[in-house]
Amino acid sequence: MSISTQYAPQEAHRETSSQRPERQAFAGGIAALAADRLYALQNPFPLDGRVSSYPASARGYSVVNSYLLREPDAAMLIDTGFGKDEPAIRGQIEELIAPGLPLSLFPLRLNEFMSINNVASFAGHFNVETCYTGNIDAALWFDFGEAGGRDILKSMKVTAVSRADSIALGQHGRSIDVMNAPIRLIATRWLYDAATRTLFSSDLFTHIWRDAATGPWIVTEADNDPTSPRDVRSFMLNTRYWWLEGAPTDAIRRGIGAVFDKYDIETLAPGYGCILSGRSVVERHYRMLDDFLKSCDKSVAVSRYVTRDEER
């Protein structure tokens, strides 16, 4: 899969200032993951200890990823981004689809602002055909006080999907597989797009951030990616997945492994953090995650409560 972006050439994570070329200020952009078919709409945010999705000591920047899947007769937006980025994301969508093109929305996590914050706004601005969710009453979760928002949400069509489902995008045979996330804290869906060989992994594989808001926000096979098993372990145990140590992780490993056995995954597209592109990149990061989960299983590790102030 070829990738083109609006950003500077890819570099290794955590490069030194003497190695880093000068970059222009970056306030968000569009990355073409598969020309005419799949785009990442990326908007950065600072890491200053207030974002629980990252370790408290993390400093630098991460990025919120919304994804636009496009067909000649329809488009789908996966996650709608933070409210602060609504004007930027709206503009990015307008660059990619024609006015009036049917657009569907699919927020993968109903409890997360970075998934649902802009549902009402986009439903009022674009020709939103439906909003896919796991809960038929999900529209009640999308009201963030925008003028007229409740009326928009009342009239918006909501389509409930099951834990194992398939939805059609347009009338040309493109199908998106829906699955219950095999590792999660809240109700979460993963999606797989066979047309671009992309797994949309929501809040997993989110462990790479950068020193600067300019990124780069895609890790490719051409990069000398320095992410180590220790980095993955530290990230997982110092964020929302701290509880995995001493948990029955063998069952989780089987669930994740079944997804990777079933699908040909060339790109891992998380809801935030760097996108992982290329089979060898995907395989490497999957293996590091699997090894971490194996080391945490209750058969070899002891479970204990860990406060946010304690980092491992």
Steps between C-alpha positions, in 0.01 A plus 500: 500500500643835403478787744519871429471770764518873543782464749878486508675167420463225757753488784576274792309553823682711758760639264741753652470871431828496309362233267159657451456719190315829517125458462209733452244533779241223467142552609351191341493344160381231262705185440408291195534139613348363177442752223130573439398235755634570850622816675612576855385836636763579762496771768770517771470567871768560767598242760538684829384248760128571464418238233426165663549316171874553546738454794495794741868569430460503120596828338480604140201453272258242379236524231129418477419296189166506325478293181306574183420204276389613155312348211359682193147486644556504878747565781544396861664689788648284777510703824420871495783653705514747786269799504798736495592364155150514350569787254823335382344153458195645326732676255697180443181309419388776263831466312439129444132458414262678269217708652198281568685169474337249741719474811469245778657538845648221712626605847684196632482593872176652629661612828792689344492867400752441220250259343167677546561870565405624150219263405225763537700767321582281200146363484378858467762601243533197270255262333529240776318190383537305824704469818617146577524404866463203730211671685179606329457787750854627442373833364419592860875493571595751232335817634771746601286815514531623143210720392243280329706191577217307663272545200779388268566190708129416521476496122832320441464136397682261734588151380589245767773249420566176679828381647577318175351673200570630153388828344504612138663827399340620179364283222827366357560202729723655766428331831618599848520226765392593854624315807492533875844616613672197659667729755307796642389691808177635354271399215735517202483384140787425263452521124679332210502637147603229253527753215800667668603215734458730800404412857353791695612409852347783704694533829753221439835544322500862615843485663712725275505876554743770388708786634340758267149572374632460147536123547560309279181309579548188287759228563598320179733218401753760382537637854748388759227467760668472842188389691605213727311230694586695813336812351181306426495345848554835673229668292242231565566476875503878549173575323147363495627142469691502829278218628631245249785385724365192677182485289392196292669637189517168313136546402572854382798374297280242329244766413755737350682213330176387334463844341856496366458143375176580320591829331780611270607812691734743327415808708413543867291815536453592869272773631799700621877482471708395202353289221697179432538428129652199326475128569835475676417801720159356585645156575773643723266708712247217526775264621622751759144538629445123507824441688400765753160339554663159540729637771200643688286189521385404849696174470828695513414844645331633814216750481504815713349847505722769349435874542553745215798648685686168488666423169644165397 
